[in-house]
Amino acid sequence: MKAVLIKNEYGLGNVTIEEQAIPSIRENEVLVKVNAISFNQLDLMIAKGAFGTKLPHILGSDAVGIVEQIGSDVLTLNVGDLVATHFIQSWQSGGLKPVDLKSRLGTAVQGVFSEYITLPESSLVKIPSNLTAEEASSLPIAGLTAWEAIVNAGQLKPGQTVLLQGTGGVSIFALQFAKTIGAKVIIISSSDEKLEKAKQLGADKTINYVTNPDWGKMVLELTGGKGVDLALEMSWAEIGKTIEAMKLGGRIAVVGLLGGASTNLSVFDIIQKCLSIVGVQVGSKTAFEDMNRAIEVNNMTPVIDRVFPLSELSEALTYFDEGKHFGKVVLTWVAVPTRHPQR
Ligand SMILES: NC(=O)c1ccc[n+]([C@@H]2O[C@H](COP(=O)([O-])OP(=O)(O)OC[C@H]3O[C@@H](n4cnc5c(N)ncnc54)[C@H](OP(=O)(O)O)[C@@H]3O)[C@@H](O)[C@H]2O)c1
């Protein structure tokens, strides 16, 4: 079988496809033939050596495929089920425990960008029945992180306003979930074209953060000076502008660090505005199943920017790394009928 790995040296140019033996299953495990995978910033960071991951390392956290074999102790899955990987494998429900961080697929343990994967049944989730494998491959990290940030950490309510930053996988899922809840969305992006697409998905107000570097003040103005109830922080470098945009008693769900891991942060406005700042780590399996039910009930479809075949792995990684996408970038293992733009 083929596996996508970073072998001897870090760097996107060193990501290769290698033949490996198909793994065998234990009693509690399931063999999945992978149809589609999706990329996350985490894959880029690992491939570039940001965490000093031990090599060789199979990349990837997000995969969807069909169950081909089940172990004798498997109770909840059957041959033929379409399943997605659950990123923080041991985080099944309740609060996150320190040990859970050691079970993250593609990070602490080998990843899932392989033609076949074997995982315990507890590390797999049936996909929503209204989605294709390609669409569902966007759920394990981006979808679930957005759900966690909007619903669990963010506690967004109907009629409230959320600020979203950028138009990548997490932000676009968050836009869709926020609109489903009945909340208002203000979204910022580097691209007017992407903001136009966000409007078509229901964004109420849009700001180009490149041509409007004072976007924090602008968000405040757009809310009549009150500020937003919730913000999903994606940059961290510009957290000061996010704080400027917040309502008294508002909540910032910290998701990303696209601007860097450290910043100059004055505590004054956090105290003055009584803000809550909460970190987000994707989500539990229970949250994943809750999200899937919401996707089914609302017949929601994830936004897939582009689908690449495995033969164009390197082009796909470069395209994703350049940040031209709106929503998610997916790669298919086998040629399947698709309803999304293909290379
Ligand atoms: N905490 C967690 O559990 C968790 C889970 C998933 C992701 N993340 C993190 O969340 C962030 C977003 O992930 P993603 O999967 O949505 O990434 P993505 O699909 O690559 O999208 C990133 C988008 O953010 C915008 N952007 C780029 N630099 C920015 C900056 N400095 N400030 C504000 N926006 C910027 C760009 O959109 P425009 O072109 O529209 O400007 C870019 O396309 C990443 O840092 C990722 O590592 C964290």
PDBQT file of the ligand as one rigid body, heavy atoms in Angstrom, charges set to zero:
ROOT
HETATM    1  N1  LIG A 401      -6.363  24.737  18.316  1.00  0.00    +0.000 N 
HETATM    2  C1  LIG A 401      -6.730  23.780  17.498  1.00  0.00    +0.000 C 
HETATM    3  O1  LIG A 401      -7.225  22.736  17.910  1.00  0.00    +0.000 OA
HETATM    4  C2  LIG A 401      -6.602  23.992  16.023  1.00  0.00    +0.000 A 
HETATM    5  C3  LIG A 401      -7.267  23.157  15.119  1.00  0.00    +0.000 A 
HETATM    6  C4  LIG A 401      -7.202  23.468  13.763  1.00  0.00    +0.000 A 
HETATM    7  C5  LIG A 401      -6.427  24.529  13.327  1.00  0.00    +0.000 A 
HETATM    8  N2  LIG A 401      -5.754  25.263  14.236  1.00  0.00    +0.000 N 
HETATM    9  C6  LIG A 401      -4.981  26.432  13.826  1.00  0.00    +0.000 C 
HETATM   10  O2  LIG A 401      -5.911  27.406  13.380  1.00  0.00    +0.000 OA
HETATM   11  C7  LIG A 401      -5.368  28.184  12.325  1.00  0.00    +0.000 C 
HETATM   12  C8  LIG A 401      -6.269  28.103  11.116  1.00  0.00    +0.000 C 
HETATM   13  O3  LIG A 401      -6.372  26.760  10.702  1.00  0.00    +0.000 OA
HETATM   14  P1  LIG A 401      -7.096  26.402   9.328  1.00  0.00    +0.000 P 
HETATM   15  O4  LIG A 401      -7.113  24.927   9.233  1.00  0.00    +0.000 OA
HETATM   16  O5  LIG A 401      -8.366  27.129   9.195  1.00  0.00    +0.000 OA
HETATM   17  O6  LIG A 401      -6.023  26.991   8.303  1.00  0.00    +0.000 OA
HETATM   18  P2  LIG A 401      -6.146  27.271   6.757  1.00  0.00    +0.000 P 
HETATM   19  O7  LIG A 401      -7.237  26.477   6.139  1.00  0.00    +0.000 OA
HETATM   20  O8  LIG A 401      -4.798  27.132   6.194  1.00  0.00    +0.000 OA
HETATM   21  O9  LIG A 401      -6.620  28.803   6.685  1.00  0.00    +0.000 OA
HETATM   22  C9  LIG A 401      -5.817  29.844   7.086  1.00  0.00    +0.000 C 
HETATM   23  C10 LIG A 401      -6.405  31.148   6.562  1.00  0.00    +0.000 C 
HETATM   24  O10 LIG A 401      -6.264  32.152   7.569  1.00  0.00    +0.000 OA
HETATM   25  C11 LIG A 401      -5.981  33.405   6.967  1.00  0.00    +0.000 C 
HETATM   26  N3  LIG A 401      -4.722  33.918   7.528  1.00  0.00    +0.000 N 
HETATM   27  C12 LIG A 401      -3.455  33.665   7.153  1.00  0.00    +0.000 A 
HETATM   28  N4  LIG A 401      -2.587  34.326   7.929  1.00  0.00    +0.000 NA
HETATM   29  C13 LIG A 401      -3.331  35.002   8.820  1.00  0.00    +0.000 A 
HETATM   30  C14 LIG A 401      -3.037  35.883   9.886  1.00  0.00    +0.000 A 
HETATM   31  N5  LIG A 401      -1.779  36.168  10.206  1.00  0.00    +0.000 N 
HETATM   32  N6  LIG A 401      -4.070  36.412  10.590  1.00  0.00    +0.000 NA
HETATM   33  C15 LIG A 401      -5.357  36.120  10.287  1.00  0.00    +0.000 A 
HETATM   34  N7  LIG A 401      -5.695  35.285   9.291  1.00  0.00    +0.000 NA
HETATM   35  C16 LIG A 401      -4.699  34.751   8.576  1.00  0.00    +0.000 A 
HETATM   36  C17 LIG A 401      -5.934  33.178   5.475  1.00  0.00    +0.000 C 
HETATM   37  O11 LIG A 401      -7.242  33.477   4.996  1.00  0.00    +0.000 OA
HETATM   38  P3  LIG A 401      -7.513  34.691   4.004  1.00  0.00    +0.000 P 
HETATM   39  O12 LIG A 401      -6.791  34.357   2.737  1.00  0.00    +0.000 OA
HETATM   40  O13 LIG A 401      -8.973  34.741   3.887  1.00  0.00    +0.000 OA
HETATM   41  O14 LIG A 401      -6.950  35.938   4.655  1.00  0.00    +0.000 OA
HETATM   42  C18 LIG A 401      -5.652  31.701   5.366  1.00  0.00    +0.000 C 
HETATM   43  O15 LIG A 401      -6.122  31.120   4.184  1.00  0.00    +0.000 OA
HETATM   44  C19 LIG A 401      -3.959  27.631  12.125  1.00  0.00    +0.000 C 
HETATM   45  O16 LIG A 401      -3.054  28.377  12.897  1.00  0.00    +0.000 OA
HETATM   46  C20 LIG A 401      -4.044  26.220  12.663  1.00  0.00    +0.000 C 
HETATM   47  O17 LIG A 401      -2.792  25.711  13.068  1.00  0.00    +0.000 OA
HETATM   48  C21 LIG A 401      -5.822  25.023  15.565  1.00  0.00    +0.000 A 
ENDROOT
TORSDOF 0
